[in-house]
């Protein structure tokens, strides 16, 4: 018997999970209060579609602004810290250890400063997502092969050309990896802060419905967050692989074939 | 396109070059009293033990690093900054830009000058394509480095070094990352290209066989601080053939280089 391909197996697992979600509560293995069936979750989602789409818009708006802050600030700060040796030695250990701090402890302070509206969520999630973007940008610049820059200099590149033609493209893969992680953290940051203190957004719907024990509506909100995160992740991956083909392809079969032939193709000796 | 070389002309002249490297544990003399003259159109190979400063010397010839003392003249004018029109540098394969296709890599140095010089995009493309043909990679221009074998990548590197048509070409262990067979083929290819272009080449290697096979003259450097301890003229006829490697003369030359390197502590 042959094992199915990983992609097929993954799809199979997803279907199985959705089936379990439907069957376990239906058969009474778990009460609907703990796990409402998929069908009842989807039903309330459809019923309350206006409420949920309004909440989704609020969340998306907060996520977008938080990502903007985190990506813009993270890339700028990472470029400065990664590019200047003195600053790197001074600041990188500080930022690295700050990254380990559970920044959610700052959220109550943010609500005091910015209120319970979107501003406090944007500020919190923006800072939460800032660190991975900044750290990977700094790492991306720091780990550029010095031969790349040496070669550019030997070919007569000016300092500006070294930055735009070599340093930026060479650090893109690491920066994108940071942006992907930063974006995911921005979503987490927004949802968590909405769950803590808010009057709108998907996270707010989770908390609101949990307090009145309306499980289908809690799960409807969870389902939306799940879909939002997965959709974001897939988008980010697709964008990334399109932008840095040379990185994701790594060792292609074509190169391996040429290598094993020992002698390059079309040798003109 | 071709640079006309006069074999009696001096391409590179190094006089009393010394370099002291300032490290964390104080100063280390890296190069000591190097003097050398490379005739125009000649193929000179530098060999020496690891860490003897061969690469430092080459970087100084390229204007990529400053020496502590001494002068370097290239066709009579001092070298202090990289000048790709006078000196081309070919590194190990790692210096090809992985985000550019083979052709874009070759065109890279031309595109840097593009803004400053009147050369259309089509003209630059045509020059890059001519170089691609010269190194035997016609039809591979759209491939990215990860899609090329080690030998092919090094051909692209050579094409990139030649595209600005500098009279002097410096090569820092360009074939070190290649397997033995590819390395031999590439050495042969390099000689073929060199014979059509009449460039002055300074080539660094660890391989004694490669040194004798390629060179008109082999310079042997001592361990740190690097000095030139021997100059060995290789008077094997050109074009060189693989069969020459089996001859007594070839063996004796290689042996002489090895004896010199072995002497150094």
Interface residues (C-beta under 8 A of the other chain):
Chain A: X145 X147 X148 X150 X151 X152 X153 X154 X155 X156 X157 X158 X161 X165 X166 X169 X170 X172 X244 X245 X246 X247 X249 X250 X251 X252 X254 X255 X258 X259 X261 X262 X263 X264 X265 X266 X267 X268 X269
Chain B: X59 X62 X64 X82 X83 X84 X85 X87 X88 X89 X91 X92 X94 X95 X97 X98 X99 X108 X109 X112 X113 X136 X137 X138 X139 X140 X143 X144 X145 X146 X147 X148 X149 X150 X151 X152 X155 X160 X164 X179 X181 X182 X185 X188 X189 X192
